[in-house]
Amino acid sequence: MFSKSKKTEKIDREQREQYEYARRRIKQKKNVMRHFIFFLAGAILVLAIEYGVLRDNPILFPDWSVWIVIIWAFILLIHLFNVFVMSKFMGKEWEDRQLEKLKAKQAERIKQLQKQVDADLPLPKKKEVQNPPPLSEKKDNNPLPPDVQ
């Protein structure tokens, strides 16, 4: 408890990023599974309502529940595609490459702007900065603006 050596584990930046990426991926996969479970329960419920309870009197039109299940299945397929297929194309490595490209473009733009500023407003030479003109050479030593005098 009172020892002199303090052993603290520090996770470097790369390990932290990998950990955060893994957490995001697990959360995405968990949400897909949750969506699938809700889809199954909802499809069974909707089909049971139409073909069990409302067998003789359809609410909207005949087989409305089948259309709901088909549309929901399509949405679930899009969700699956985004999580499992698109993450391979646009995963962590893709994000890193895009980030590096944007940083390079930004650095190039900053260089261009710096060249433009240097051309428009050159810095004074060292001799001018080191040896400013003495105060006696100034025409007016009054510190007040002209309209106040």
N, C-alpha and C positions, 0 to 999 in steps of 0.2 A: 504494500500500500504506500509506504513512504520510501520506496527505493529510488535511487538516483537515475537509473536507466528507465526511460519512458519508451516503451515499444508501442508505437502506434502504426497500425496498418493503413497505408494510404493507397487508394486505388488510383492508378494513373488515368489520364484522360481517355486513352484508347480503351482500356478495360471498362471504364464507366460508360463510354458510348456503346460498347458491345453489350453491356448489361442492359442499358436502356432500350437498345434495339431488340434484344431478346424479350424484354418485358412487353414491348409494343406488339411483337409478333404473337406472343402467347395470348395477349388480350384480343387480337384480331381473330385468332383461331377459336378462342373461347366464345366470341360473339357469333361466329359462324355456326358453332355447335348449338348455341342458344337459339339462333334463328331457325335452325333445322328442327329442333325440338318443338318450338312454337308452331312451325309449319305443320308438322305431323299432328299435333294436338288440334290446331285450328282446322286443318283439312278434315280430320275425323269428325269434329264437332259440326262443321258446316254441312258436310255430307249427311250426318245423322239427323240434323234438323230438317233438311229438305226431304230426304227419303224416309225418315221415320215419323216425324211430327207433322210435317206439312205435305204429306204424300198426295192428298187430293186437291189442296189449294196452294199452288205455288205463289210465292210472294211477288216476284217480278215477272218472270217468264220461266218456262220449263228448263230444267237443267242449269239454273243460275249458279248453283254451288260448284258445278264442274268448271265453269268459267272462272270463278273466284280462285279455285285451287290451281288451275292452269296459270293464271296471271301471277299468283303468289309463287308458284314453282319457278316461273321465269325470273322473278325478282331474286329468289334464292340462288338460282344458277348464276346470275350476275354477281351476287355477293361472293359466291364460291370462286368464280373466275377472278374477281378483284383480289381476293386474299391469296389464292394459291398459284395463279398463273401470272398475274400482273406484278406481283411482288418479286418474281424472278427477273423480269425485264426491268422493272423500275424499283429495285430494292435498294439496299444501303449503298452498294458500290455505285449504282447509277446516280444516286443523290450526291455522293462524294465527287464523282466526275463532274456533274453539273455545277456543284459548288466551286470546284477548282476553276472551271471555265469562266464562271461569273467573276471570281476574284481576279483572274488574269485580265479580263476585259476592263474591270474597274481600275486595276493598277495601270493599265495602258492609258486609260482616259485621264487618270490623275497625272501621269507623265506629260501627256499632251497639254493639259491645262497649266501645269507648272512651266513648261516651255513658253506657252503664250504669255503667262504672267511675267516671266523673266524677260521676254522680249519687250513687252509693253512698259514695264516698270523695273528698270535695272537697279540693282543695289548700288549705293555710293561706294566709291573706291575707299580703301583702307585709310589712305592719307587724309582724305576729306573728313572721315569720321574721327580719326585720332586727333587732328588739329582743327578744331572748329574756329571760326573767326572770333577774335576778341570782342568783348562787349563794347569797347570804345569805337569800333568800326561801324557799329550799328547806327543808323540815322536817328532813331527815336528810342530812348531808353524808358519811355513811359509805359508801365505795364497795363494801364487802362486802355480799353478800346477807344477809338477816335470819337464815337458819339457820346461818351460819358464826359469827356474833357470839357 
